[in-house]
């Protein structure tokens, strides 16, 4: 039996416990973090009452050192506490460095510690040393590998390059546009499809990018779709001939890489720590120098010219992504729960 304790702007269902009200968005690590600042989360009675009523065997906290909800739950928990650490902020973290003395007592209440990747483990271990187990994120393989029809309007003979991500500077879209601008002169029959929302905090960046596209004729055939639902997203992957993830850093993992691999698509991605743990250069995709338009252009050109290589990389990616299926990942988590429970007994 699973219960979820989380802030939410809407009811999640009968099996979920909702603590607090609407989430708010705050800038964090070049992205947007969504958290609840509802007063109820700063006071113990509601949280403590839930924990007493439920009597959980396991409490699994994601980013357990973040206030307010995780630390408050951890404060009163009498269960086996498991924390999963997702973040990677580069080589240093001012936040962890500053708050380490304060959060260390709560960190010591964790019986189990999971990191989603080696970079995530190395990052948190620098400030909060411990015995970490690496269990990656998973994806719904069937959802992304299912036989869905490509989007008809993009089936006109042009080769489609796909970007999926938020309109954030660290996602590297500007470098992909620069590379696309270069190769468009040599390959006029290519198209770039940009899938992803432009959050309020990044509207200025999105506007600059779109103005750039409008003003430069060499950037024609760049399509901004905006937000695409989870249900429709597989159709965009199956429409693509090449998937490109040009993030500049601070990625602990690469969910979008797994989604593209599940759809058997060849990948061009930045050679950053979080991505290099998911794909190997020349095996499931091609890795390029971060924030380097020329390196991106060269890799894209290589795949545009070589359809056989595209097929080979896509096929190997589809084989590799099997290890990230939710069936396998959830079983690893369950085995870890059992190990901790047996140890406590």
C-alpha positions, 0 to 999 in steps of 0.5 A: 500500500502506497500513500503520497505526502506532497503539496498539490494544487489539486486533488490527486485521488483517494490513495494520496494524502495531500499536505498543504496547498498550491505550489509556488515556483522559485528559481533554482540551479538555472531551472524552476523548483516548485515547492509549497510554502503553505504555513501548515508545513511549518508546524508539526501537528498535521504532519505528525498526525499523519505519520502516527495514523499511518504507521508507515514501514518505509518513508521514501523522501525525494531530495530529503534535505529540502525544506519544508515538507521533507525535513518536517516529515523526517523530523517526526518519522519513526519508520525506516527512512530512505532518501533519493538524491537527484540533484547535480549542481556541478562541482560545488554547492553553496546551499549544501556548504552553508546549510550542512551543519543544520541539516546533518542531524536530519541526514543521520536519520536516513537509514538508506540513501539512493542517488539516481546517478554517479554524478548525483552521488558524487555531488551529495557525498562531497557534503554529506558523506555516506553509503549511497546506492545508485538506482537510476530513474526509470521510464514507461518503455511501453508508452514510448516504444509503442507503435504510434503514427508520426505527426502527419504534417511533418511527414513531407520528406524533410529530415526531422531533428527533435529537441524536448525540454524546458526553455531554460538557458542550461538546456542549450537550445541556443547552441542547437539553433546555432548549429542548425543555422550552419547545417541548414545551408548544406541541408535545406531539407531538414527541420527542427522541432522544439517541444517544451513549455516556456515557463514564466521565468523564462519568457524573455529567453523564449522571446529572444530565441523566437525573434532570432528565428523570425529574423534569420532566414537560415533558421526557417523550418524551426517549429515551436510546439509549446507544451505537449502532453505526456500522452502525445509526446511519443508521437513526436519522438516517432516523428523524429529522425534525430534527437538532440539534447544540447544541455550545457551542464547541471544535469544529474541524469537524462530522462529525455535520452531514455525516452528517445532511446525507447523510440529507437532514435539516434541521439546527439547529446552534450558530453556532460556527466549526467548524460554520459552515464546514460549513453556512450559516444558512438554506441547509442549516440554521439557526444559533443562538447557542451556549449559548442555549436561547431561540435553539435553541427559536426555530429548532426551532419554525420547523422544526416549523411549516414542513415545506416548509422542512425539506424544502428545507434537507434537499435543499440539505444533501444536495447540499452534502455531496457535496463531503465524500465520501471519493472526493473527499476522498481524491483531494485527499489523494492529489494532495497526496501526489503534489505533495510527492513530485514536489517532493522529486524 
